[in-house]
Each structure stands twice: as C-alpha cells, then as structure tokens.
Amino acid sequence: MKDDDIKRLRSLYPRLWRHDLTRLPDGWTAIIEKLMAALNEIQTPIKGQYGSPLFVLIQSSGGFAVAFASPNPELGNWTPEKSHAVIEALRQFNAATSESCEICGSPSVIVAQERDGGPQHRLCQRHNEEQLAKYEGRVLQ
Ligand SMILES: [Zn+2]
C-alpha cells in the first residue's frame, strides 16, 4: 500500500486501522477502503469511548485475502441487522479481492507464481504479460 493511502485511511478510519494493512497490495487499496467505509457506517465509533466497536483482521497471502471481524459488544449499539451488514461487507471484500489484480485493481485473470518458488500473485492480463516478459527477458511495448 502506498504511503499516501496509508495516511489517508489511517486518518479516515483510526479505530479500524491496523498497521498490518500496510502490507496489502496497492491494487486492493480501493477494496480495503470500501470495506472500511462500510464498517465505519454500520457502527460509527462513539465519541468519548476509547477503543473500536469492531476489530478487523485481514489475512493475505499468495493472491488471496480474507477479512474477519469481531464486534465489541461493549462499544456501539449492535443489532442483528448490523451484524448481518458486517458479514455482507466482509463477503464483498473477500469476493472483490479474489477478482482483482494486486497491482492495479483491474479484473484478474490468473494467480501466477514467481519463478524460483517465489510468492504467488493475482494479476490482470496486462500485468501477467509484463511479469512473463520480465522473466523471459523480453521487452513489452
Ligand atoms: Zn493489473
């Protein structure tokens, strides 16, 4: 994630922000922002209360990501409807990351592994071709 995006998201959603989100790929920043906006709207942090009404964890590796959330019943006004809305926001995040290029956010077409056992990446057609050209020593125009 780019520094400007880190600063912006940390400022917009201080109670949802976690440092490990900085490791998520640039192409998924808009998806992460959409999740944070949805979660923040479902249960807005209450002024004067320390802590977040919602704990969010995103696990990401090898072209896949999954988000988890745990509402804090001590903070906020939780209802079954809000809980269901959290589940739906997580579902949308998980679906969107499984369909989007890690580099640019365009629709992904492949999960490709770097040579020599490097990590896998979810890529669009253009970025997959660029990766292939890099490994093959070709130059794309
Ligand atoms: Zn791409």
py3Dmol code that shows the C-alpha trace and the ligand (Angstrom):
import py3Dmol

protein = """\
ATOM      1  CA  MET A   1       0.000   0.000   0.000  1.00  0.00           C
ATOM      2  CA  LYS A   2       1.270   3.453  -0.887  1.00  0.00           C
ATOM      3  CA  ASP A   3       2.244   5.925   1.856  1.00  0.00           C
ATOM      4  CA  ASP A   4      -0.430   8.433   0.809  1.00  0.00           C
ATOM      5  CA  ASP A   5      -3.121   5.754   1.040  1.00  0.00           C
ATOM      6  CA  ILE A   6      -1.841   4.620   4.435  1.00  0.00           C
ATOM      7  CA  LYS A   7      -2.015   8.168   5.802  1.00  0.00           C
ATOM      8  CA  ARG A   8      -5.444   8.791   4.309  1.00  0.00           C
ATOM      9  CA  LEU A   9      -7.028   5.538   5.537  1.00  0.00           C
ATOM     10  CA  ARG A  10      -5.415   5.839   8.966  1.00  0.00           C
ATOM     11  CA  SER A  11      -6.821   9.357   9.246  1.00  0.00           C
ATOM     12  CA  LEU A  12     -10.306   8.467   7.973  1.00  0.00           C
ATOM     13  CA  TYR A  13     -10.712   5.256   9.995  1.00  0.00           C
ATOM     14  CA  PRO A  14      -8.411   5.482  13.034  1.00  0.00           C
ATOM     15  CA  ARG A  15     -10.344   2.898  15.037  1.00  0.00           C
ATOM     16  CA  LEU A  16     -10.420   0.342  12.234  1.00  0.00           C
ATOM     17  CA  TRP A  17      -6.878   0.928  11.009  1.00  0.00           C
ATOM     18  CA  ARG A  18      -4.260  -1.708  11.761  1.00  0.00           C
ATOM     19  CA  HIS A  19      -0.600  -1.438  10.811  1.00  0.00           C
ATOM     20  CA  ASP A  20      -0.589  -4.833   9.087  1.00  0.00           C
ATOM     21  CA  LEU A  21      -2.914  -3.380   6.425  1.00  0.00           C
ATOM     22  CA  THR A  22       0.154  -1.573   5.030  1.00  0.00           C
ATOM     23  CA  ARG A  23       1.369  -4.911   3.652  1.00  0.00           C
ATOM     24  CA  LEU A  24      -1.671  -5.377   1.411  1.00  0.00           C
ATOM     25  CA  PRO A  25      -1.025  -4.806  -2.295  1.00  0.00           C
ATOM     26  CA  ASP A  26      -1.694  -1.444  -3.968  1.00  0.00           C
ATOM     27  CA  GLY A  27      -4.249  -2.909  -6.349  1.00  0.00           C
ATOM     28  CA  TRP A  28      -6.541  -3.786  -3.455  1.00  0.00           C
ATOM     29  CA  THR A  29      -6.474  -0.378  -1.738  1.00  0.00           C
ATOM     30  CA  ALA A  30      -9.863   0.679  -3.151  1.00  0.00           C
ATOM     31  CA  ILE A  31     -11.369  -2.614  -1.961  1.00  0.00           C
ATOM     32  CA  ILE A  32      -9.932  -2.103   1.521  1.00  0.00           C
ATOM     33  CA  GLU A  33     -11.251   1.455   1.603  1.00  0.00           C
ATOM     34  CA  LYS A  34     -14.717   0.276   0.595  1.00  0.00           C
ATOM     35  CA  LEU A  35     -14.681  -2.269   3.442  1.00  0.00           C
ATOM     36  CA  MET A  36     -13.581   0.331   5.987  1.00  0.00           C
ATOM     37  CA  ALA A  37     -16.195   2.830   4.826  1.00  0.00           C
ATOM     38  CA  ALA A  38     -18.911   0.174   5.075  1.00  0.00           C
ATOM     39  CA  LEU A  39     -17.823  -0.990   8.525  1.00  0.00           C
ATOM     40  CA  ASN A  40     -17.496   2.584   9.771  1.00  0.00           C
ATOM     41  CA  GLU A  41     -21.005   3.366   8.565  1.00  0.00           C
ATOM     42  CA  ILE A  42     -22.512   0.221  10.103  1.00  0.00           C
ATOM     43  CA  GLN A  43     -21.208   1.124  13.563  1.00  0.00           C
ATOM     44  CA  THR A  44     -19.676   4.550  13.866  1.00  0.00           C
ATOM     45  CA  PRO A  45     -17.149   4.841  16.693  1.00  0.00           C
ATOM     46  CA  ILE A  46     -18.693   6.630  19.648  1.00  0.00           C
ATOM     47  CA  LYS A  47     -17.010   9.870  20.655  1.00  0.00           C
ATOM     48  CA  GLY A  48     -15.561   9.767  24.115  1.00  0.00           C
ATOM     49  CA  GLN A  49     -15.280   5.978  24.132  1.00  0.00           C
ATOM     50  CA  TYR A  50     -11.837   4.510  23.877  1.00  0.00           C
ATOM     51  CA  GLY A  51     -11.416   1.594  21.509  1.00  0.00           C
ATOM     52  CA  SER A  52     -13.125   0.345  18.422  1.00  0.00           C
ATOM     53  CA  PRO A  53     -16.610  -1.139  18.271  1.00  0.00           C
ATOM     54  CA  LEU A  54     -15.229  -3.558  15.706  1.00  0.00           C
ATOM     55  CA  PHE A  55     -11.964  -5.470  15.441  1.00  0.00           C
ATOM     56  CA  VAL A  56     -10.946  -6.234  11.856  1.00  0.00           C
ATOM     57  CA  LEU A  57      -8.307  -8.677  10.680  1.00  0.00           C
ATOM     58  CA  ILE A  58      -7.290  -9.282   7.075  1.00  0.00           C
ATOM     59  CA  GLN A  59      -5.182 -12.322   6.219  1.00  0.00           C
ATOM     60  CA  SER A  60      -3.489 -12.123   2.836  1.00  0.00           C
ATOM     61  CA  SER A  61      -1.047 -14.350   1.041  1.00  0.00           C
ATOM     62  CA  GLY A  62      -0.297 -15.621  -2.428  1.00  0.00           C
ATOM     63  CA  GLY A  63      -3.014 -13.756  -4.288  1.00  0.00           C
ATOM     64  CA  PHE A  64      -5.747 -14.444  -1.755  1.00  0.00           C
ATOM     65  CA  ALA A  65      -7.204 -12.388   1.072  1.00  0.00           C
ATOM     66  CA  VAL A  66      -9.909 -12.963   3.623  1.00  0.00           C
ATOM     67  CA  ALA A  67     -11.271 -10.460   6.114  1.00  0.00           C
ATOM     68  CA  PHE A  68     -12.589 -11.277   9.559  1.00  0.00           C
ATOM     69  CA  ALA A  69     -14.369  -9.013  12.024  1.00  0.00           C
ATOM     70  CA  SER A  70     -15.370  -9.274  15.640  1.00  0.00           C
ATOM     71  CA  PRO A  71     -17.884  -6.749  17.013  1.00  0.00           C
ATOM     72  CA  ASN A  72     -17.175  -5.468  20.507  1.00  0.00           C
ATOM     73  CA  PRO A  73     -20.476  -5.750  22.390  1.00  0.00           C
ATOM     74  CA  GLU A  74     -19.204  -3.253  24.980  1.00  0.00           C
ATOM     75  CA  LEU A  75     -18.976  -0.475  22.386  1.00  0.00           C
ATOM     76  CA  GLY A  76     -21.679   0.576  19.978  1.00  0.00           C
ATOM     77  CA  ASN A  77     -25.306  -0.321  19.611  1.00  0.00           C
ATOM     78  CA  TRP A  78     -25.189  -3.712  17.985  1.00  0.00           C
ATOM     79  CA  THR A  79     -28.288  -5.247  16.455  1.00  0.00           C
ATOM     80  CA  PRO A  80     -28.826  -8.410  14.404  1.00  0.00           C
ATOM     81  CA  GLU A  81     -29.194  -6.190  11.326  1.00  0.00           C
ATOM     82  CA  LYS A  82     -25.835  -4.515  11.924  1.00  0.00           C
ATOM     83  CA  SER A  83     -24.177  -7.889  12.465  1.00  0.00           C
ATOM     84  CA  HIS A  84     -25.618  -9.127   9.186  1.00  0.00           C
ATOM     85  CA  ALA A  85     -24.386  -5.973   7.433  1.00  0.00           C
ATOM     86  CA  VAL A  86     -20.855  -6.657   8.752  1.00  0.00           C
ATOM     87  CA  ILE A  87     -20.995 -10.179   7.329  1.00  0.00           C
ATOM     88  CA  GLU A  88     -22.116  -8.808   3.960  1.00  0.00           C
ATOM     89  CA  ALA A  89     -19.311  -6.203   3.907  1.00  0.00           C
ATOM     90  CA  LEU A  90     -16.764  -8.950   4.620  1.00  0.00           C
ATOM     91  CA  ARG A  91     -18.264 -11.142   1.899  1.00  0.00           C
ATOM     92  CA  GLN A  92     -17.968  -8.308  -0.616  1.00  0.00           C
ATOM     93  CA  PHE A  93     -14.327  -7.702   0.368  1.00  0.00           C
ATOM     94  CA  ASN A  94     -13.449 -11.387   0.039  1.00  0.00           C
ATOM     95  CA  ALA A  95     -15.162 -11.639  -3.359  1.00  0.00           C
ATOM     96  CA  ALA A  96     -13.599  -8.424  -4.688  1.00  0.00           C
ATOM     97  CA  THR A  97     -10.042  -9.374  -3.753  1.00  0.00           C
ATOM     98  CA  SER A  98     -10.474 -12.754  -5.439  1.00  0.00           C
ATOM     99  CA  GLU A  99     -11.349 -10.976  -8.693  1.00  0.00           C
ATOM    100  CA  SER A 100      -8.867  -8.057  -8.742  1.00  0.00           C
ATOM    101  CA  CYS A 101      -5.257  -7.613  -9.829  1.00  0.00           C
ATOM    102  CA  GLU A 102      -2.942  -6.985  -6.879  1.00  0.00           C
ATOM    103  CA  ILE A 103      -1.023  -4.347  -8.818  1.00  0.00           C
ATOM    104  CA  CYS A 104      -3.742  -2.252 -10.483  1.00  0.00           C
ATOM    105  CA  GLY A 105      -7.147  -3.486  -9.302  1.00  0.00           C
ATOM    106  CA  SER A 106      -8.334  -4.468 -12.802  1.00  0.00           C
ATOM    107  CA  PRO A 107     -10.153  -7.788 -13.190  1.00  0.00           C
ATOM    108  CA  SER A 108      -7.709 -10.619 -12.505  1.00  0.00           C
ATOM    109  CA  VAL A 109      -7.207 -13.482 -14.925  1.00  0.00           C
ATOM    110  CA  ILE A 110      -4.594 -15.616 -13.186  1.00  0.00           C
ATOM    111  CA  VAL A 111      -2.816 -16.407  -9.938  1.00  0.00           C
ATOM    112  CA  ALA A 112       0.787 -16.686 -11.086  1.00  0.00           C
ATOM    113  CA  GLN A 113       3.799 -17.835  -9.121  1.00  0.00           C
ATOM    114  CA  GLU A 114       7.140 -16.149  -9.400  1.00  0.00           C
ATOM    115  CA  ARG A 115       9.984 -18.264 -10.652  1.00  0.00           C
ATOM    116  CA  ASP A 116      12.262 -19.992  -8.158  1.00  0.00           C
ATOM    117  CA  GLY A 117       9.413 -20.645  -5.738  1.00  0.00           C
ATOM    118  CA  GLY A 118       8.620 -17.004  -5.084  1.00  0.00           C
ATOM    119  CA  PRO A 119       5.203 -15.899  -3.915  1.00  0.00           C
ATOM    120  CA  GLN A 120       2.033 -16.143  -5.965  1.00  0.00           C
ATOM    121  CA  HIS A 121       0.305 -13.001  -7.212  1.00  0.00           C
ATOM    122  CA  ARG A 122      -3.195 -12.379  -8.520  1.00  0.00           C
ATOM    123  CA  LEU A 123      -2.786 -10.493 -11.793  1.00  0.00           C
ATOM    124  CA  CYS A 124      -4.734  -8.961 -14.671  1.00  0.00           C
ATOM    125  CA  GLN A 125      -3.873  -9.830 -18.262  1.00  0.00           C
ATOM    126  CA  ARG A 126      -1.545  -6.845 -18.726  1.00  0.00           C
ATOM    127  CA  HIS A 127       0.436  -7.394 -15.527  1.00  0.00           C
ATOM    128  CA  ASN A 128       0.675 -11.122 -16.153  1.00  0.00           C
ATOM    129  CA  GLU A 129       2.168 -10.407 -19.575  1.00  0.00           C
ATOM    130  CA  GLU A 130       4.594  -7.902 -18.049  1.00  0.00           C
ATOM    131  CA  GLN A 131       5.708 -10.475 -15.476  1.00  0.00           C
ATOM    132  CA  LEU A 132       6.199 -13.101 -18.183  1.00  0.00           C
ATOM    133  CA  ALA A 133       8.185 -10.666 -20.324  1.00  0.00           C
ATOM    134  CA  LYS A 134      10.385  -9.796 -17.347  1.00  0.00           C
ATOM    135  CA  TYR A 135      11.193 -13.456 -16.711  1.00  0.00           C
ATOM    136  CA  GLU A 136      11.785 -14.177 -20.352  1.00  0.00           C
ATOM    137  CA  GLY A 137      13.938 -11.125 -20.847  1.00  0.00           C
ATOM    138  CA  ARG A 138      11.562  -9.650 -23.402  1.00  0.00           C
ATOM    139  CA  VAL A 139      10.571  -6.005 -23.565  1.00  0.00           C
ATOM    140  CA  LEU A 140       6.920  -5.074 -23.943  1.00  0.00           C
ATOM    141  CA  GLN A 141       5.989  -2.025 -25.932  1.00  0.00           C
TER     142      GLN A 141
END
"""
ligand_1 = """\
1
ZN
Zn -3.041 -5.307 -13.219
"""
view = py3Dmol.view(width=600, height=400)
view.addModel(protein, "pdb")
view.setStyle({"model": 0}, {"cartoon": {"style": "trace"}})
view.addModel(ligand_1, "xyz")
view.setStyle({"model": 1}, {"stick": {}})
view.zoomTo()
view.show()
